């Protein structure tokens, strides 16, 4: 058996992690088609306005505001593997209604809004359970490596998904391209059902109180200044990112008249950068330190986005692709570093609530961003709105830059010993 330098089996010798990895690989490719297929269904098939495109983005992320906080408390009461499987199956059923309605000739923008909201709700529960489940499958000092491997899956999916999605949309039309996403979710559920190890049954409080359980997770985040400033950085970035994404789609597909396959390839460039990020994150962390790598990667991702509004139907599309590559690299390095830090510092009993509260705080700005992007897009046009959005993401790193994390080579971590949280200093 292949072992690492600690004497433990390597990650891919861990059968349960391997099942999670394979499930994630195949489902993520399908899942990456939905973010391009749903907007293109709205823009191309249904003739959506900038406001409707912005509203679709709002509904895709609205669940993080509506159920984001209670989802964490519920996940901490339930077997997390079961939550993952149920979320996969639910999303598959909901997405299947789009090609069926299109085939029947009854698809409307309002159905897309409902589908986006329900799929987003499944994603809230899946992501909360997924981030909480991983630490039960691997050792804590393997979290950076495990998160890097799983982020690599997402990055490869971001390369293959949009490109394949664009081609599928051209061949099958956007509604029927979603069938691949349905298959991906079903496959993910099947593989997750084959995970052998059973996590420890969550300890239910003697007198469950949803409000107190939610408050405990929120207090944990706001108690730590480093979690607060990274939450502010991420939520600011996501606010402006969600303003810009639907406007970029409109600019490329409607205003410039690019075919769906070309749009997919441009979006896939972000995944290329993400793959590079997963390969470099460990080395960058060792060279720069855990704190500096966070603000540098956030700044890199934000500044690269300033190339996107330059898009024209000529050589400047190369600049857009380059911006996507560099932004994807920066975002993946940031995500792997931040998720690993948060998982390491969080006691296992609070993992679901902290992850859900985190998603509520940092993804909860995205519905607002989608709505603002739609309103601005109607008023001043997609390109001008995209300039505002990219300027906002470019400045979001300042929350971390003006904090003590800026120069900290090692960030604190928390481990549980005999039911108590003990703070130490070491690698996340």
KEKOL-731829 format. One line per 5 residues: their letters; for each residue z, x, y of C-alpha. Coordinates in steps of 0.1 Angstrom, whole numbers, always signed. Each point is the difference from the previous one (the first is absolute). Example, Ala and Ser with C-alpha at 12.3 -4.5 7.8 and 13.67 -1.06 7.14 Angstrom:
<gukes>
AS	+78/+123/-45 | -7/+14/+34
</gukes>
This chain:
<gukes>
XXXXX	+0/+0/+0 | -9/+13/+34 | +30/+5/+23 | +5/+10/+36 | +22/+27/+13
XXXXX	+31/-22/-3 | -5/-3/-37 | -8/-37/+2 | -33/-15/-13 | -27/-2/+26
XXXXX	-8/-33/+16 | -31/-7/-21 | +20/+6/-32 | +22/-29/+11 | -17/-30/-17
XXXXX	+15/-26/+23 | -12/+18/+31 | -34/+5/-16 | -2/-38/-6 | +9/-6/+36
XXXXX	-25/+26/+11 | -28/-15/-20 | +8/-35/+11 | +0/+11/+36 | -32/+19/-4
XXXXX	-21/-29/-13 | +16/-27/+22 | -2/+20/+32 | -38/+4/-2 | -3/-38/-3
XXXXX	+26/-5/+27 | -19/+22/+25 | -30/-23/-3 | +20/-29/+14 | +6/+15/+35
XXXXX	-37/+4/+5 | -12/-31/-19 | +22/-25/+17 | -9/+10/+36 | -37/+3/-9
XXXXX	+2/-35/-16 | +13/-12/+33 | -24/+20/+23 | -32/-2/-20 | +3/-31/-22
XXXXX	+20/-22/+23 | -10/+15/+34 | +36/+6/+12 | +7/+8/+36 | +21/+30/+11
XXXXX	+30/-24/+3 | -5/-13/-35 | -3/+35/-13 | +33/+9/+17 | +17/-31/-14
XXXXX	-11/+10/-35 | +17/+34/+5 | +30/-19/+13 | +2/-22/-31 | -5/+30/-23
XXXXX	+33/+15/+12 | +19/-31/+12 | +20/-1/-33 | +18/+31/+10 | +16/-20/+29
XXXXX	+5/-32/-20 | +14/+12/-32 | +4/+38/+5 | +38/+0/+4 | +10/-25/-28
XXXXX	-25/+16/-24 | +22/+32/-1 | +31/-19/-9 | -18/-20/-27 | -16/+31/-14
XXXXX	+34/+16/-3 | +12/-30/-21 | -30/+0/-24 | -16/+24/-25 | -25/+19/+22
XXXXX	-26/+3/-27 | -2/-38/-4 | -4/-3/+37 | -30/+24/-1 | -17/-19/-28
XXXXX	+5/-34/+17 | -13/+13/+33 | -32/+14/-17 | -6/-32/-18 | +5/-21/+31
XXXXX	-23/+20/+21 | -27/-2/-27 | +1/-38/-1 | -1/-3/+38 | -29/+24/+5
XXXXX	-20/-17/-27 | -2/-32/+22 | -22/+17/+25 | -31/+6/-22 | +6/-34/-16
XXXXX	+0/-18/+34 | -30/+20/+12 | -19/-10/-32 | +9/-36/+6 | -11/+2/+36
XXXXX	+34/-9/+15 | +14/+33/+12 | +14/+0/+35 | +17/+25/+24 | +32/-21/-4
XXXXX	+0/+6/-38 | -3/+37/+7 | +30/-2/+22 | +20/-16/-28 | -12/+24/-26
XXXXX	+8/+30/+23 | +36/-14/+5 | +6/-6/-37 | -14/+33/-11 | +21/+17/+27
XXXXX	+31/-18/-14 | -8/+14/-34 | -4/+35/+15 | +34/-3/+17 | +17/-5/-33
XXXXX	-22/+25/-19 | +5/+28/+26 | +38/-6/+2 | +4/+0/-37 | -24/+29/-5
XXXXX	+18/+23/+24 | +34/-10/-15 | -12/+3/-36 | -14/+36/+2 | +34/+17/+4
XXXXX	+11/-15/-33 | -29/+16/-19 | +2/+36/+14 | +27/+24/+11 | +9/+1/+37
XXXXX	-13/+35/+5 | -33/-11/-15 | -5/-28/+26 | -22/+21/+24 | -23/+10/-29
XXXXX	+0/-36/-14 | -8/-15/+34 | -27/+25/+6 | -16/-9/-34 | +1/-37/+8
XXXXX	-12/+6/+36 | -29/+20/-16 | -8/-32/-19 | -1/-20/+32 | -21/+27/+17
XXXXX	-26/+1/-29 | -1/-38/+1 | -6/+2/+38 | -30/+23/-8 | -14/-21/-29
XXXXX	+11/-35/+11 | -17/-4/+34 | -31/+17/-11 | -3/-19/-32 | +11/-31/+19
XXXXX	-28/+4/+25 | -26/+3/-28 | +14/-29/-19 | +0/-21/+31 | -37/+8/+6
XXXXX	-9/-8/-37 | +24/-29/-7 | +9/-12/+35 | +35/+5/+14 | +18/-30/-17
XXXXX	-11/+11/-35 | +10/+36/+6 | +36/-12/-1 | -3/-5/-37 | +6/+37/-5
XXXXX	+33/-3/+19 | +10/-29/-23 | -8/+21/-31 | +20/+30/+15 | +31/-22/+5
XXXXX	-2/-14/-35 | -4/+35/-14 | +30/+13/+20 | +22/-28/-14 | -11/+8/-36
XXXXX	+9/+37/+3 | +33/-7/+18 | +10/-23/-29 | -4/+30/-23 | +27/+22/+18
XXXXX	+26/+7/-27 | +31/+10/+19 | +21/-28/+14 | +16/+5/+33 | +37/-7/+3
XXXXX	+6/-37/+7 | +8/-4/+37 | +36/-8/+7 | +1/-35/+15 | +28/-5/+26
XXXXX	+27/-24/-12 | -7/-23/+30 | -37/+6/+10 | -5/-3/+37 | -36/+6/+11
XXXXX	+9/+7/+36 | +27/+26/-8 | -23/+17/-25 | -28/+2/+26 | +24/+13/+26
XXXXX	+12/+28/-23 | -35/+13/-4 | -6/-2/+37 | +32/+18/+9 | -9/+28/-23
XXXXX	-32/+7/+19 | +15/-4/+35 | +30/+22/-9 | -23/+31/-3 | -17/+12/+32
XXXXX	-27/+17/-20 | -9/-32/-18 | +0/-18/+34 | -24/+24/+17 | -24/+1/-30
XXXXX	+1/-38/-1 | -10/-2/+37 | -28/+26/-6 | -14/-19/-29 | +3/-35/+15
XXXXX	-17/+12/+32 | -28/+16/-20 | -5/-31/-21 | +0/-23/+31 | -30/+18/+15
XXXXX	-16/+7/-33 | -1/-38/-8 | -15/-6/+34 | -28/+25/-7 | -10/-6/-36
XXXXX	-17/-35/+5 | -17/+13/+32 | -14/+30/-19 | -14/-24/-26 | -16/-22/+26
XXXXX	-14/+30/+19 | -16/+15/-31 | -12/-32/-18 | -8/-23/+29 | -6/+20/+32
XXXXX	-17/+30/-16 | -15/-21/-29 | +8/+25/-27 | -4/-12/-36 | +31/-7/-21
XXXXX	-6/+31/-21 | +0/+23/+30 | +31/-16/+14 | +17/+5/-34 | -10/+37/-1
XXXXX	+14/+6/+35 | +33/-16/-9 | +0/+20/-33 | +2/+32/+21 | +37/-8/+7
XXXXX	+6/+2/-38 | -17/+34/-1 | +26/+13/+25 | +27/-17/-19 | -9/+19/-32
XXXXX	+2/+32/+20 | +33/-11/+14 | +15/-4/-35 | -11/+34/-10 | +14/+16/+32
XXXXX	+33/-19/+5 | +23/+22/-20 | -14/+32/+15 | +1/-13/+35 | +36/-11/-5
XXXXX	+10/+34/-12 | -18/+18/+28 | +9/-24/+29 | +32/-15/-12 | +9/-36/-7
XXXXX	+6/-11/+36 | -30/+17/+16 | -24/-12/-26 | +8/-36/+9 | -8/+2/+37
XXXXX	-30/+23/-5 | -16/-22/-26 | +6/-31/+21 | -15/+17/+31 | -30/+12/-21
XXXXX	-7/-35/-13 | +3/-16/+34 | -21/+25/+20 | -28/-1/-26 | -3/-37/+6
XXXXX	-13/+7/+35 | -34/+8/-16 | -4/-36/-13 | -10/-18/+32 | -28/+25/+5
XXXXX	-20/-17/-28 | -37/-5/+7 | -29/-5/-24 | -10/+37/+1 | +16/+34/-7
XXXXX	+33/-12/+15 | +7/-18/-32 | +8/+35/-14 | +28/+2/+25 | +13/-33/-11
XXXXX	+0/+12/-36 | +17/+33/+10 | +27/-20/+18 | +6/-21/-31 | +3/+32/-21
XXXXX	+26/+17/+23 | +19/-33/+6 | +2/-7/-37 | +13/+35/-7 | +27/-3/+27
XXXXX	+11/-35/-11 | +4/+10/-37 | +20/+31/+8 | +22/-21/+23 | +4/-28/-26
XXXXX	+9/+23/-29 | +25/+19/+21 | +16/-31/+15 | +2/-21/-32 | +15/+29/-20
XXXXX	+26/+6/+28 | +9/-37/+0 | +2/-3/-37 | +22/+31/-3 | +24/-11/+27
XXXXX	+4/-36/-13 | +26/-10/-26 | -17/-17/-30 | +19/-32/+4 | -14/-4/+35
XXXXX	-35/+11/-8 | -17/-34/+0 | +17/-11/+32 | -7/+32/+19 | -36/+1/-11
XXXXX	-5/-37/+10 | +18/+4/+33 | -21/+31/+7 | -32/-19/-7 | +12/-29/+22
XXXXX	+6/+24/+29 | -31/+22/-3 | -25/-26/-14 | +14/-29/+19 | -18/+14/+31
XXXXX	-34/-4/-17 | -4/-38/+4 | +7/+4/+37 | -25/+29/+1 | -27/-21/-17
XXXXX	+6/-29/+24 | -1/+23/+31 | -31/+17/-13 | -17/-34/-5 | +9/-12/+35
XXXXX	-10/+33/+17 | -32/+1/-21 | -10/-34/+12 | +8/+10/+36 | -14/+36/+4
XXXXX	-19/+6/-32 | +6/+19/-33 | -7/+35/+13 | +23/-2/+30 | +27/-15/-21
XXXXX	-5/+28/-25 | +6/+26/+28 | +33/-16/+8 | +10/-1/-36 | -8/+36/-7
XXXXX	+18/+12/+31 | +31/-18/-12 | -1/+16/-35 | -6/+34/+16 | +33/-2/+19
XXXXX	+22/-15/-28 | +11/+34/-13 | +21/+5/+32 | +29/-20/-15 | +6/+28/-26
XXXXX	-11/+29/+23 | +29/-9/+25 | +26/-2/-28 | +20/+27/-18 | -24/-3/-30
XXXXX	-26/+19/+20 | +14/+34/-11 | +20/-8/-32 | -14/+19/-30 | +21/-20/-24
XXXXX	+10/-37/+3 | +32/-14/-14 | +0/-19/-33 | +25/-24/-16 | +8/-2/-36
XXXXX	+23/-24/-18 | +30/+14/-19 | +23/-24/-18 | -11/-29/+21 | +4/+19/+33
XXXXX	-26/+14/+23 | +3/+38/+6 | -21/+16/+27 | -15/+34/-8 | -27/+21/+15
XXX	-30/+9/-21 | -36/-7/-7 | -10/-36/+0
</gukes>
